[in-house]
Amino acid sequence: MKQHTIPVERLRAAIGELILGFGSAPREVELVADNLLQANLTGHDSHGVGMLPRYANAFIEGGLRPNVHVAVRLDHAALLALDGQAGFGQVVGHEAMQLGIERAQRHGSCIVALGNAHHLCRIGSWAEMAVAAGLVSVHFVNVIARPIVAPWGGSDARFGTNPFTVGIPVPGRDPIILDMATSVVAQGKTRVAYNKGESLMPGQLLDDRGRPTTDPRFAVVEPFGALRTFGEHKGFGLALVCELLGGALAGGLATHAPDAGRQRVLNGMLTILFDPARLGDSALSGAEMRAFLDWIRQSAPQPGIDRVRVAGEPERESRARRSAEGIPVDATTWGELRATASRLGRDPAAFDRLAGVAAGGPCEAARDVTDDRRDRIRRRTGARCRGGRALSPHLRA
């Protein structure tokens, strides 16, 4: 499949132009665009600019509120409960972390319960904020949207991808950033595979009848199937903990019913922040961390693997590479972004120009792909175009 590789700053300009269609203030445009681009830069295209069509649907149906900020529900010094008011997660998540980091630096630790935030995107971004301030962070997150993950032993979807994330500063080294969905693959990665016409790995997905499948359509368009949890019962157990702590406790909202097809994605997040230097001899603990990391990196790599990597390294490598080479965006996703710009009252041609992408003709999402994919993409996006562009079924209002 063809794709556009776009320099970071050109893509930032184009995405900023699109976000203006939400009516966002300049600071909100900056925070949302930077957060999405950072996801792309770190190699997590599932949480990058391709999320904007879903955000637009949520905004149009009233489930996403631009230009709102966190409201404090409870303040007990090192214990905060916050309401995201269905605002952009890139904004309310940033504000929640700023508050928590300041309190942890003052008191040594802080627990932050954030609820009712629209999609918080890549949770690793919030861990990166914490480690940049010298803090350890632990995040339990739930997802209020259409259930897409089956419980271990179950055959249909009952909850979301429920991320779990840990950030650990390592003195004298790059930090550890463990950031993962509790499903075996993130839902956004199934969208990326679907748009590219690729299959999933075996064992990641069930179809609408509960049978194993590698076709990502069952995670993207009806009839829906269900993702599986990673590590069988172990991933399921961690997903359950994230739902209870991030959802029921922190957000006051857990999944216990179908979501009636709504497009908004709400997250609850319980964050634990603490200053490791307050726990004792930081020189000793830092030396032990470095010794352990050196020890595991000495393991001889398996065939086909160049070396052992730890959590956070692949993202740093991707960020360096894509910062230099540009961010790849597949043609189907680009067509969906152009259609979204139009729906939000922005000029798709201006969107193309800002990114340095040659404008396509009618049904660009179906046309700008290689011949062996064209017919299937046309069937997916529909034979009829709206305003000169085809919309994937999961993007139609």
Helices and strands as residue ranges (DSSP letters): E 3-6, H 8-19, G 20-22, H 26-41, G 45-47, G 49-51, H 52-60, E 71-75, E 79-83, H 89-107, E 109-118, H 124-132, E 136-144, E 164-168, E 176-180, H 187-196, E 205-206, E 212-213, G 216-219, E 226-227, H 233-242, I 243-249, E 266-274, G 276-279, H 282-297, H 313-325, E 327-330, H 331-343, H 348-355, H 364-367, H 371-381, G 393-395
